[in-house]
């Protein structure tokens, strides 16, 4: 089984995160010279990301896009997607929702 997750944020959120990394000493280690270029090349990256999805997403192994502007919510929905996809003993016993939120999780298929 192969599960391909892509956590996606919008340009405004990326800009805000990069600015915070530049000013927060606890997050500064995450900042690289590539990050500044990423903002400049946002449209190019988006173009090639979409081409990658189109060429590598299949019915059996599709891409799952997780809208990640809210990190905590995105991580929880990604876990829900994985847990909902895999069969295992005791699945659903907790009564917690396993179906991912379609407002956050989008499946790209051919």
C-alpha positions in Angstrom: 0.0 0.0 0.0 1.3 3.4 -0.9 -0.3 6.6 0.4 1.0 9.8 -1.1 0.2 12.9 1.0 0.9 16.5 -0.1 0.6 19.2 2.6 -0.3 22.4 0.8 -0.4 25.9 2.1 -1.2 29.1 0.3 1.3 31.8 -0.6 0.2 34.1 2.2 0.6 31.5 4.8 4.0 30.6 3.5 5.1 34.2 3.6 3.8 34.5 7.2 5.7 31.4 8.2 8.9 32.5 6.6 8.7 35.9 8.3 8.1 34.2 11.7 11.2 32.0 11.1 13.2 35.1 10.4 12.2 36.7 13.7 11.7 33.8 16.1 15.0 32.4 17.4 13.4 29.1 18.1 12.4 28.7 14.4 15.3 30.4 12.7 17.0 27.1 12.1 14.3 26.2 9.7 15.1 29.2 7.4 17.2 28.6 4.4 18.2 30.6 1.3 15.9 28.3 -0.7 12.9 29.7 1.2 13.3 33.2 -0.2 13.5 31.8 -3.7 10.4 29.7 -3.1 8.3 32.8 -2.6 9.6 34.3 -5.8 9.0 31.1 -7.8 5.6 30.3 -6.3 3.8 30.2 -9.7 6.5 28.0 -11.2 6.4 25.6 -8.3 2.6 25.4 -8.5 2.8 24.7 -12.3 5.2 21.8 -11.8 3.4 20.5 -8.8 0.2 20.2 -10.8 2.1 18.5 -13.6 3.5 16.0 -11.1 0.0 15.3 -9.8 -1.3 14.8 -13.4 1.5 12.4 -14.3 1.9 10.5 -11.1 -1.6 10.1 -9.7 -3.4 6.9 -10.6 -6.6 5.3 -9.4 -4.7 2.9 -7.3 -2.0 5.3 -6.0 -3.5 8.8 -6.1 -2.3 11.9 -4.4 -4.0 13.2 -1.3 -3.8 16.9 -0.9 -4.0 18.1 2.7 -4.8 21.8 3.1 -2.2 22.7 5.6 -2.7 26.4 6.6 -3.8 25.1 10.0 -1.0 22.7 10.9 -2.7 20.9 13.7 -5.9 20.4 11.8 -4.0 19.3 8.7 -2.1 16.7 10.7 -5.2 15.3 12.3 -7.0 15.0 9.0 -4.0 13.3 7.5 -4.0 10.8 10.3 -7.8 10.3 9.8 -7.2 9.7 6.1 -4.6 7.0 6.8 -6.6 5.4 9.6 -9.7 5.4 7.4 -7.8 3.8 4.5 -6.2 0.9 6.3 -8.1 -2.0 7.7 -7.0 -3.1 11.2 -8.4 -4.8 14.2 -10.5 -2.5 16.4 -11.0 0.1 13.6 -13.8 2.4 14.7 -14.0 1.1 18.3 -13.2 4.4 19.8 -16.2 6.1 18.2 -14.0 8.9 16.9 -14.5 10.2 13.4 -12.2 8.5 11.0 -13.6 10.0 7.8 -11.4 12.9 6.8 -12.9 16.4 6.4 -13.5 16.9 2.6 -12.9 20.6 3.2 -9.3 19.8 4.1 -8.6 16.5 2.3 -8.8 16.4 -1.5 -8.0 13.3 -3.5 -6.4 13.8 -6.9 -7.1 10.9 -9.3 -6.7 10.3 -12.9 
